[in-house]
């Protein structure tokens, strides 16, 4: 293995080695120790509502098939045929009783069992034990409030324990009203950057908003809640590397569309009551569930996964979500605010790409790589806030979440197993 | 559809392409009707019903990709939001286009068909848009447009434009140009 990652991440002094964004050996170690170990987001319940519905995605670079079997139970398998390793399912979504591999025709039922092998008698002399060659399931699969997560590590703690205090913060995105959320739009695209730059950005970079997104803010595409260092804004770290940006409890982060603003004002008392007393302290608007699942409720509402594709490439899968209980015209307004704000063409999002790309690409230079990243903003101006159940910054601008995120990253990278974490 | 109209439409679309490549965005905006819907959708990977890779359990669940095009839109704009996008570019902070992209719009397969109303007609066209940016970045955006053109006075206005971009996972890092 490579150097101790704790030597590359100095969160006590707010310094971060840039080697972790470019070196292939470190990326390979991330695949083994971060992505084959942590709970990763798969999809939302509303994307596979009926028996037989399936959804294909990835856990890091591993293709994964999520499917609701004919009896209604949800499974997640490697999307790989057990015979020669061909990718089994090539569609994004659909509905089926069985999946048949395009190479030799091995057929699996939607609960993973191998039920069809062409010429079983002639080719295998009837000796292939089909029960042993079903699809490979993930080690653990659980859902929280309709969000399905899985891990490849049987030793990983249960999902609820892994999320810890972050669970309440997730509620503020997906459990604001009875019925939760549903997905209304999907975007997928490729960015030439390391996956950690968008993950840390969504987890705690309120500082970039006023400048990176200045064009969109000054031309009326946002109410701009995070764009100023208002004292009510906090960077919040509920533990285990999970991080969020919160605005003040009375702040509005949503798009400046009349349907959305009116809807949010109307449901606010109901939402406050549902979420409990902490909602009177903070209003979370964007965050990252460690390592690569982010939630956004400012300007646009999206859930997204930053799929790593090598140290220098990331594939974004992003879904616009709405409260299921919202009226149709409000849902459409949220869909439009998502499409217009945070998509490859988004008036906000398009201006993020070059920054993350160039932060990554300059690391190719040996001299630039020796220059540490400065994560010192607000160092020493954060404290544990019992009411929030989290470490929180004193100011709206702070890199306290960056320090927490990378401290967790180094700890998991250096640990031999979950018992050391 | 008469040759004269077809010729007029071709020249209209070629001029539009040149306005975009020359970054004359205000003149480009003037080609659109105030009630335009300007939208761009991407494509899904779905098994056709005849596919032997699956055995559909619930026939009501497998739908054609055009049934959910709203869900795959990357642009869904009005005249007002298009104007906002042009205003964005003039703030000096629209970093995706600063320095600007170099684009070349190639428009082909132009087909003029009757419209939904007497004052309009439909136009299909295919496009290849080459985008060169910074030092060595290159993107190709390839797809189809279905426009409705409206006769207003002696000229033409685009009253609807649906752009289909033929990719599932976009390989470009962003869509910061117009089509």
Boltz contact constraints between the chains, C-beta under 6 A:
constraints:
  - contact:
      token1: [A, 50]
      token2: [B, 58]
      max_distance: 6.0
  - contact:
      token1: [A, 50]
      token2: [B, 61]
      max_distance: 6.0
  - contact:
      token1: [A, 52]
      token2: [B, 57]
      max_distance: 6.0
  - contact:
      token1: [A, 52]
      token2: [B, 58]
      max_distance: 6.0
  - contact:
      token1: [A, 91]
      token2: [B, 45]
      max_distance: 6.0
  - contact:
      token1: [A, 91]
      token2: [B, 46]
      max_distance: 6.0
  - contact:
      token1: [A, 91]
      token2: [B, 47]
      max_distance: 6.0
  - contact:
      token1: [A, 92]
      token2: [B, 44]
      max_distance: 6.0
  - contact:
      token1: [A, 92]
      token2: [B, 45]
      max_distance: 6.0
  - contact:
      token1: [A, 94]
      token2: [B, 47]
      max_distance: 6.0
  - contact:
      token1: [A, 94]
      token2: [B, 62]
      max_distance: 6.0
  - contact:
      token1: [A, 95]
      token2: [B, 56]
      max_distance: 6.0
  - contact:
      token1: [A, 95]
      token2: [B, 57]
      max_distance: 6.0
  - contact:
      token1: [A, 95]
      token2: [B, 58]
      max_distance: 6.0
  - contact:
      token1: [A, 95]
      token2: [B, 61]
      max_distance: 6.0
  - contact:
      token1: [A, 95]
      token2: [B, 62]
      max_distance: 6.0
  - contact:
      token1: [A, 96]
      token2: [B, 54]
      max_distance: 6.0
  - contact:
      token1: [A, 96]
      token2: [B, 55]
      max_distance: 6.0
  - contact:
      token1: [A, 96]
      token2: [B, 56]
      max_distance: 6.0
  - contact:
      token1: [A, 96]
      token2: [B, 57]
      max_distance: 6.0
  - contact:
      token1: [A, 97]
      token2: [B, 55]
      max_distance: 6.0
  - contact:
      token1: [A, 97]
      token2: [B, 57]
      max_distance: 6.0
  - contact:
      token1: [A, 98]
      token2: [B, 55]
      max_distance: 6.0
  - contact:
      token1: [A, 100]
      token2: [B, 53]
      max_distance: 6.0
  - contact:
      token1: [A, 185]
      token2: [B, 71]
      max_distance: 6.0
  - contact:
      token1: [A, 186]
      token2: [B, 71]
      max_distance: 6.0
  - contact:
      token1: [A, 188]
      token2: [B, 169]
      max_distance: 6.0
  - contact:
      token1: [A, 189]
      token2: [B, 170]
      max_distance: 6.0
  - contact:
      token1: [A, 190]
      token2: [B, 171]
      max_distance: 6.0
  - contact:
      token1: [A, 191]
      token2: [B, 173]
      max_distance: 6.0
  - contact:
      token1: [A, 214]
      token2: [B, 93]
      max_distance: 6.0
  - contact:
      token1: [A, 215]
      token2: [B, 88]
      max_distance: 6.0
  - contact:
      token1: [A, 215]
      token2: [B, 91]
      max_distance: 6.0
  - contact:
      token1: [A, 215]
      token2: [B, 93]
      max_distance: 6.0
  - contact:
      token1: [A, 215]
      token2: [B, 94]
      max_distance: 6.0
  - contact:
      token1: [A, 218]
      token2: [B, 91]
      max_distance: 6.0
  - contact:
      token1: [A, 219]
      token2: [B, 84]
      max_distance: 6.0
  - contact:
      token1: [A, 219]
      token2: [B, 87]
      max_distance: 6.0
  - contact:
      token1: [A, 219]
      token2: [B, 88]
      max_distance: 6.0
  - contact:
      token1: [A, 336]
      token2: [B, 76]
      max_distance: 6.0
  - contact:
      token1: [A, 339]
      token2: [B, 73]
      max_distance: 6.0
  - contact:
      token1: [A, 339]
      token2: [B, 76]
      max_distance: 6.0
  - contact:
      token1: [A, 343]
      token2: [B, 74]
      max_distance: 6.0
  - contact:
      token1: [A, 344]
      token2: [B, 74]
      max_distance: 6.0
  - contact:
      token1: [A, 344]
      token2: [B, 170]
      max_distance: 6.0
  - contact:
      token1: [A, 344]
      token2: [B, 174]
      max_distance: 6.0
  - contact:
      token1: [A, 344]
      token2: [B, 175]
      max_distance: 6.0
  - contact:
      token1: [A, 345]
      token2: [B, 74]
      max_distance: 6.0
  - contact:
      token1: [A, 345]
      token2: [B, 75]
      max_distance: 6.0
  - contact:
      token1: [A, 345]
      token2: [B, 175]
      max_distance: 6.0
  - contact:
      token1: [A, 350]
      token2: [B, 96]
      max_distance: 6.0
  - contact:
      token1: [A, 350]
      token2: [B, 174]
      max_distance: 6.0
  - contact:
      token1: [A, 350]
      token2: [B, 176]
      max_distance: 6.0
  - contact:
      token1: [A, 351]
      token2: [B, 95]
      max_distance: 6.0
  - contact:
      token1: [A, 351]
      token2: [B, 96]
      max_distance: 6.0
  - contact:
      token1: [A, 353]
      token2: [B, 173]
      max_distance: 6.0
  - contact:
      token1: [A, 353]
      token2: [B, 174]
      max_distance: 6.0
  - contact:
      token1: [A, 354]
      token2: [B, 95]
      max_distance: 6.0
